[in-house]
Amino acid sequence: MPHTLKDVLPVTAEVAANDHLFIGGCDSQELADVYGTPLFVFCEETFRARTRQYKQAFPEATIYYASKAFLCLQMCSLIEQEGLSLDVASGGELHTALAAGFPPERMILHGNNKLDSDILAAVDAGVGVIALDNFEDIDRTATAARGTKQDVVLRVTPGVEAHTHHYIQTGQEDSKFGMSIEGGSAMEAVERTLNEETLQLLGVHAHIGSNIFSYDPFGKTIEILFEFLAQVKARFGVSLPEVNLGGGVGIPYLAGDYPARLDLLAALVNEVAERQAKASGIELPHLSFEPGRFLVGNAMVTLYSVGTIKEVPGIRTFVGIDGGMSDNIRPALYQARYSALLANKARHVPTHLVTLAGMHCESGDILLQDVALPESIQRGDIVAIPATGAYGYSMASNYNKQPRPAVVLVKEGKSRVIVRRESFDDLTRLDVKT
Ligand code: LLP
């Protein structure tokens, strides 16, 4: 295996004697032959290792997997087996989790613009916690919960800036999510929620952003949230027991990216939490987290077949692959960068600078610009792009009527489909022709 991609690839990745990349004991060339390309290959061991890392770092915390990163029925089983809880942020995610038989009491429902039907469905199903994002959420959830007492947390904006792409920053004041601590709406929300007989206010929630690599913003968030809880206590005489810090821990995408040190993050979180609880005069609240990317990001690799190779003399070589922005919108949307290797020539030295171009009718459909691949690259080779597990499949589309790829779970030399590839017939299944 190219040593430099060790932290980016799944933990089971290795290069066998035939020069092929193996994941979960499966030959990626064979996977491509059997299941076709593009193909998401999901390494169960990597996912389980990451969940255990999180649980080890925060043994007392509730860990909700953020299902928006990647969700399917089988994923719900894996989450359940690992003893994690589940963050759902739409009626569809809730429906999928319920269809999988995931215990509703272990779910949290999010959303900045929840439908009445989502709230009703969540209350009816017995979803453990609903995160109230705004004043209308408070009223509508209180109404939906008549006859019961629904546990809720308030989503607040702590005014912390996370150093990440601005599309995925969420903790700042100017955000469509949550209620402002500084502006006073969070405190008003506490009062209103406490006055609702059908709501049980557990505490506060803040998610400051995604793919974050510095841990300080998490510490800063704890300080602000604990201080807020102290003000709540002073004003209303209630001690709110829950602080949910959301997700956001970053992952390696490129050679040289360092893997997140959850042990360091946990040390910082614990140190700040204890110090701030004392300083604010509150009891140490129970902490929750909602990691998505960290758990599933590096667990998947996307395999593509090489098609047309076009050389523009003196400028660049375009290597055409059979997917693109329909299975990975992140480069086009966030200028996200990835690495790549030739899965069937994994030991060939990557000396040839090429641009991996998707098959869509957009000049911007470029998955990787200027990536080094072996000189021997040719039609039919298999390109592997690692770290596509989070927000890859879940943001996939049918642009250009491209069927969405299959997702195959690999473990100990065995593979099985957990999401079928869409067929051409699937592409017209919703059409109505008169
Ligand atoms: N909790 C809440 C309330 C969230 O909004 C999110 C992500 C998470 C947890 C999980 O964050 P993570 O641990 O995965 O960073 N599509 C973007 C990422 C958007 C994240 C949205 N919210 C991307 O591809 O980078």
Boltz pocket constraint, residues with backbone or C-beta under 6 A from the ligand:
constraints:
  - pocket:
      binder: B
      contacts: [[A, 66], [A, 68], [A, 69], [A, 87], [A, 110], [A, 168], [A, 207], [A, 209], [A, 210], [A, 211], [A, 246], [A, 247], [A, 248], [A, 249], [A, 290], [A, 291], [A, 292], [A, 293], [A, 294], [A, 330], [A, 334], [A, 390], [A, 391]]
      max_distance: 6.0
